[in-house]
Amino acid sequence: MRRLLCVLLFARIASADTWTGPSEYSARSANGVWRVTISPRYEGSVAILKKGWRRVARWRPVNRVEPVSALVANDGTVVTFDNWGGVGQGDDVVVLYRAGKLVRKFGLDAFLTAEEIAALPHSVSSIQWSGRHRVDEEKRQLILQVVYDGKSYELPVDLETGELLGSVRLPIPKPFVDIVTVQGVDANDCVTTQQLTEHALTPMTPPAYPSVARKVRIAGKVIVRLAIDADGNVSEVRMVKPLPFGLDQAAAAAAKQWRFRPFPQPVCAVVAFDFGLRPE
């Protein structure tokens, strides 16, 4: 009874994100000679490779999570895929086998940078990176297809060794943060951005672009009003025009670190931080 409850609980958790429960599926080679059948099970998947009606191999796929798809080449080489991805977790999203024996396995970090992986669409548990993988029989290559921002990027893999034969570089927009002149804000009683720059004791370093804002591609201007005491310290930061996903907090935190030469009296300044993403 306890074992049954554990199985039912696992099934409930597994289907909460992208799974609808394990189901058996098969893949055939283009020449129709080979067929692999994957049977997902809660205690581990089982793969069975057949040549015609004859069973050639039976093994457990080594993907850390249940493989979600498979390919078979005309020589019986099998490739299994999962969509969980990950960096530094030992995840194996692409695994090659020959006659049920491991040829090579690798995760997304074998061909994508950490920044590129972070930019891919994520669900609670999965990284959606896969396009239409295929086998090029003439070149004896597995062609991986990475989908990013609606476009596909292909990477050839040697079917004999599992060696990656190229690289993929996704056009991840590069973030920038500039301090710009304020437009359309009444700051007649304050020093200008130029005067503030000339009075700076330390560099007016802009903030880092918050990673969550980069992922959802939030950009725009954050405008703050600074109160600067006679000693040149930023005593108060008041938000004039905020932006979500941590952009306003990042701007305020950066401004509080600025230091200026002493003023004859306390002053104010209105400063705009321009957060943007430049395409490569």
Stockholm file with secondary structure:
# STOCKHOLM 1.0

chainA/1-280         MRRLLCVLLFARIASADTWTGPSEYSARSANGVWRVTISPRYEGSVAILKKGWRRVARWRPVNRVEPVSALVANDGTVVTFDNWGGVGQGDDVVVLYRAGKLVRKFGLDAFLTAEEIAALPHSVSSIQWSGRHRVDEEKRQLILQVVYDGKSYELPVDLETGELLGSVRLPIPKPFVDIVTVQGVDANDCVTTQQLTEHALTPMTPPAYPSVARKVRIAGKVIVRLAIDADGNVSEVRMVKPLPFGLDQAAAAAAKQWRFRPFPQPVCAVVAFDFGLRPE
#=GR chainA/1-280 SS CHHHHHHHHHHHHHTTTTCCCCCCEEEECTTSSEEEEEECCTTCCEEEEEETTEEEEEECCCCSSCCCEEEECTTSCEEEECSCCCSSSCCCSEEEEETTEEEEEECGGGTSCHHHHHHSCBCSSCBCCBCCCEEETTTTEEEEEEEETTEEEEEEEETTTCCBCSCCCCCCCEEEEEEECCCSCCCTTSBCHHHHHHTBSSCCCCCCCCHHHHHTTCCEEEEEEEEECTTSBEEEEEEEECCTTTHHHHHHHHHTTCBBCCCSSCEEEEEEEEEEEECC
#=GC SS_cons         CHHHHHHHHHHHHHTTTTCCCCCCEEEECTTSSEEEEEECCTTCCEEEEEETTEEEEEECCCCSSCCCEEEECTTSCEEEECSCCCSSSCCCSEEEEETTEEEEEECGGGTSCHHHHHHSCBCSSCBCCBCCCEEETTTTEEEEEEEETTEEEEEEEETTTCCBCSCCCCCCCEEEEEEECCCSCCCTTSBCHHHHHHTBSSCCCCCCCCHHHHHTTCCEEEEEEEEECTTSBEEEEEEEECCTTTHHHHHHHHHTTCBBCCCSSCEEEEEEEEEEEECC
//
